[in-house]
Structure formats: C-alpha cells, structure tokens
Amino acid sequence: MPQLVNLTKIGTRVKIDLDKVQDRISGNLIEKISSDPKATVIDYKMTDGGGVGVVLKLADGTKNWFFENEIGRS
C-alpha cells in the first residue's frame, strides 16, 4: 500500500540545511546557500527512488531541487 507523504506546500518559505546537502551539491551552490539559506517551494520533483523532492527558488532566482529532509521551516 502506498505511503502518504506530507509535502511542504508550494509557496512556503523554507531554510536549506547546508550540513545535509553540501556533500552532493556544487561549490557554487554551496556559496549561494551559505550567503542566504532561505528559499521558496515552487514545485515538486519525483526522485529516482520513488520519493518526492521539492523544487526551491533561491534568493538570486535560481531553481534547484532538494529532498524534504534537507529543508526546514524558515
């Protein structure tokens, strides 16, 4: 039976946990998140493992996706 997923709602402001993402993202993105870790949820993304991630819009306007466990409420 499929599990229900409690996704962060689109439009929610969140804070990216740099400690949880720095081993999988580029140095350029690490710098952007270090200067301002807050972002807005703009969409969802299916992951290879069948899970769902969130697409975030960063302060500079760039968009990147993250797993739900890599973000928190800002």
C-alpha positions as CSV (number, residue, x, y, z in Angstrom):
1,M,0.0,0.0,0.0
2,P,1.4,3.5,-0.9
3,Q,2.5,5.7,2.0
4,L,1.1,9.2,2.3
5,V,3.6,11.9,2.0
6,N,3.2,15.2,3.9
7,L,4.8,17.6,1.5
8,T,5.7,21.2,2.2
9,K,3.2,23.4,0.4
10,I,4.1,25.4,-2.6
11,G,4.7,29.0,-1.7
12,T,6.2,28.1,1.7
13,R,9.4,29.8,2.8
14,V,12.0,27.2,4.0
15,K,15.6,27.2,5.1
16,I,18.0,24.8,3.4
17,D,20.2,22.8,5.9
18,L,23.7,23.2,4.4
19,D,25.1,20.4,6.6
20,K,22.7,17.9,4.9
21,V,23.4,18.9,1.3
22,Q,27.0,20.0,1.0
23,D,28.2,16.6,0.0
24,R,26.0,16.4,-3.1
25,I,25.9,19.9,-4.5
26,S,28.4,22.2,-6.4
27,G,30.7,24.7,-4.7
28,N,28.8,27.5,-6.5
29,L,25.5,26.4,-5.0
30,I,27.1,26.0,-1.5
31,E,28.2,29.6,-1.7
32,K,24.7,30.8,-2.7
33,I,23.1,28.8,0.2
34,S,25.8,30.0,2.7
35,S,25.0,33.6,1.9
36,D,21.2,33.1,2.1
37,P,19.8,29.7,3.0
38,K,16.2,30.8,2.7
39,A,14.1,29.7,-0.4
40,T,10.6,29.3,-1.6
41,V,9.0,26.0,-2.6
42,I,7.8,26.3,-6.2
43,D,7.2,22.7,-7.3
44,Y,7.7,19.0,-6.6
45,K,10.1,16.5,-8.3
46,M,9.9,12.7,-8.4
47,T,13.2,11.2,-7.4
48,D,14.7,8.0,-8.8
49,G,13.9,6.1,-5.6
50,G,10.2,6.8,-5.9
51,G,10.2,9.6,-3.4
52,V,9.3,13.2,-3.8
53,G,11.6,16.2,-3.6
54,V,10.9,19.9,-3.6
55,V,12.0,22.5,-6.2
56,L,13.1,25.6,-4.5
57,K,13.7,29.2,-5.8
58,L,16.7,30.7,-4.1
59,A,17.1,34.4,-3.3
60,D,19.0,35.0,-6.6
61,G,16.2,33.5,-8.6
62,T,17.9,30.2,-9.4
63,K,15.9,27.0,-9.0
64,N,17.2,23.7,-7.5
65,W,15.6,20.6,-6.1
66,F,16.2,19.1,-2.6
67,F,14.9,16.2,-0.5
68,E,12.3,17.1,2.1
69,N,14.7,16.1,4.9
70,E,17.2,18.7,3.7
71,I,14.9,21.7,4.4
72,G,13.1,23.2,7.4
73,R,10.8,26.0,8.1
74,S,12.4,29.4,7.9
